Amino acid sequence: MTTISAKIENEDKNTFETIINSIGLNVTTAITAFVKATIRENGIPFELKATKDPYIYSEENMKYLRQSIAQIESGNGKIHELREDS
């Protein structure tokens, strides 16, 4: 076992504790669940959004992404080699 220490705003800590206590958890259990989910997902187990780059979430880009997902889900996806730009 090991200890993780983090500094957060006191108000955030209190709100966090209130929420997790209301579902029957304590801070250690909640953080352990987050760590286990991160390991299982091999990444943060929830979506992180950038709000300052409007292009990423533009309707045009989202339409393209939805079409790409539909192609993959229907088995019509295309495999492309990745290349590194210098």
N, C-alpha and C positions, 0 to 999 in steps of 0.2 A: 504494500500500500504506500501511497505517497500523498502529499498535500499540494493543492493548487491554491494560490493566493491571487486575488484580483481586486483592484480598486474600482469601485463604482459609486455613483451618487447615492447618498443615504436614502433619499426618497425612492429611487429606483429599487434599491435593496428591499425596502419596506413593502413596496407594492408587489415586487416579485414574491416575497415571502407570503404575503396575504393571499396571492393567487394560488401558489403551489400548496399552501396549507389547506386552502378550501377544497383541493382535490385529494387531500390525504398524503401529500408528500412533504419532505423537508428539503432544505437547500442542497445537502449532499446527494440525496436521491435524485433530485431534478438535474443537477449538474452531471452526475453519473449517467443518467438516461441520455442527456445531450451528447456526452462523450461516446457512449455506445452507439447511438444513432449515427454520429459522424463517422465512426469506424465502419459501421455496416454499410452506409451510403457512399463511403469513400469521398466524403465532402460534407459541406454544411447541410443538415437535413431539412432545410427550408429555403425558399427562394429569396435571393438577395437581388434587389433592383437598383439600378442606377437611375437617378432622376434627372441628371443634368445633361444627358445626351439624348435629345429628342429623336434622332434618327433610329436608334436601336428599337424604340417602341413605336415608330411611325406606322401608319396604317399600311403603307406600301410594303415595308419590311415585314410586318406581321402577316400580311397576305402571302408573301413569298414563303415565309416560314411555315404557315398552315398548309400551303400547297406541297411543300417538301415533306412535311410530316405525313400528309395523306398518301403521297407516292410511296413512302417507305412502308406505311401500314398496309397498303394494298399489294405490296410485293413488287412494286415497279420502281423502286429506288435505284439510283445509279451509284456505282462505286467509283470514286475518283482518287487518284494518287495525290497525296499531300506534297506540296513543294515548299521549300524554304526560299523566301525572297531575301536577296542580299542587300 
